[in-house]
Amino acid sequence: MKKILFVCSGNTCRSPMAQALLGNEAKKRGLDIIALSAGIFANEGEKYSENARLALKEKGIDFDGSSKKLGKKDLEECDFAFGMNSSVAHALCASFPESAEKIYVFPKEISDPYGKDLNAYKDCLEEIKSGIDLIVKAAEENKL
C-alpha cells in the first residue's frame, strides 16, 4: 500500500482536493494507494473550504473534513509527498531535509484559490485533476 501525501499551506483547499481526487481514482481503478493531505501552516481542525467541497461534489465526489497541520511523522509515514507548488515543496525540503528524497513538486503548479469564488475552485480542481491523472498513470505503470 503506497501512502501519498499532498501538502499545501492551509490544508483547506488544494491538498484536500488532491487527496479526494486521488482517493476516488485509486478506488475506481483498484490501485493500492492511500491519499492523505496536510498543511504547513494549517490551523488544526479548520473545516475544508465550502467551495472546495462544492467543486468536488459537482464531480460526484463527496468529501468533507478538516485541516491537519503537517508534522514530521506525516512525512516519515508516507511514500511520496507532493507540495502543491514549488514553493511548498521547497519549504518541505528545507524544514524536513531527512525526508527530501520523497518530496516532489506536484506535476502542475497549483495556485491557491483560498477566498475566491466557486469558479476559481472549479478551475483549480481541473488543474489538480490533470496532475492527479499523471500520478495515476505512473502508479498504473508501477513507476511510483
N, C-alpha and C positions, 0 to 999 in steps of 0.2 A: 504494500500500500504506500503510494507516494503522497507526501503531505506538501502541498503548495500554498505558500503564504503570500498574500498580496498586502502591500503596505502603502499607505498614503499619509497625509498629515493628520487629519482628524478622525479617520475611520467612520465617517458618516455618509460618504458619497461614493467615491471611486473604488476603493478597495472592497467595500461590501458588494457593490455591483459586480465587480470581477469575481468575487467569491461565489455569488449567486449564479452567474453565467457559467462558470467552470463547473460548479457542482451540478447544475442542470444538465450540461453537456456530458459530463462524466457518467451520470446516471443513465441518460438516454443511450449512450454508446457502450455501456458496460466497462468503462475504464476504472481501474483500481486506484482512484485518486480521491483524496480528501482536500477540499479547498477551505482555506482559512483567511482571515483578514485581521489587521490591526493598524493602529495609527501611531506615528512618532509622538505627536502632541495631543493625542486623544484625551478627552475628558471621559474617563471611565464611566460607562453606563448611559451615555447620552444616546437618545433614540436615533436610529438611522434617519436620514433625511426623508421627509414625506415625498418629495419629488423623485428621489431615487427609488423609493418603494413603488410609486405610481408608474414610473418608466418601466420598471421590471414587470409590474402587473400587466401592462399593455403587451408585453412579450409572453404572457402566460406564466410568469414566474412569481409565485407568492413568496416573499422574503421579508422578514421583519427581524428586528433585533436591536442591539445597542452596541456602542463603540467599546473597543478594547484598547488599552494602552499597550504598546509594544514593549515586551521585556526580553531580556537575554534568553530566557528559557524558550520563548516562541521561536527564535532563530535556531537554537540548539536542536529543537524537536522537528523542524521542517527539513525537507529535502531540497527545496528551492524557495527562494524569497524574491519576489518581484517588486521593486519600487515602481510606483505608477508613473513616475517620470524620472529623468536622470538626476535631478537634484535630490529626490528622496533616496534613490539608490546610492548616491554618493554619501549622503548623510548616514545611511545604514552602514556602509563600509567604514566610515570614519568612527562611528560610535561602537561598532561591533567588528573590529578587524579580525577577530578569531573566526568569524563566520563569513568572511569576504568571499571565499570560494563558492558559496552557494547563493550569493546575492547578484541579481541581474536587474537591468532596466527592463521594464515591461516592453513588449515588442513595438509599442507605439507610445509616443509622448502624450500623456493624458492630462489635459488641463483641468483644474479644479472647478466644478460647476457650482460650488457652495454659494448659496444665496441668490442664485439665478432662477429664472423661470423654468417651467416644466420642459419647454422645448430645448433648453440648454442641456438638461439632464438626458433627454432622449438622444440628442446629438452625441453627448458624452458616452452614453450606453452603446451607441453604434460603433464609436471608436474603440471602446473596450472590447466589444464583440469581435472586431476584426483581429485584435491581439489575442483574444482567447482562442479564436479559430486556429491561429498559428501554434499556440501551446497544445491544443488538442491534436493537431496534425503531428507534432513532434512526439506526443505521447503514443499515438497510434502507430508510429514508425519506430517505437522503442528508443527514441533519442532523448528521453527525459530520464 
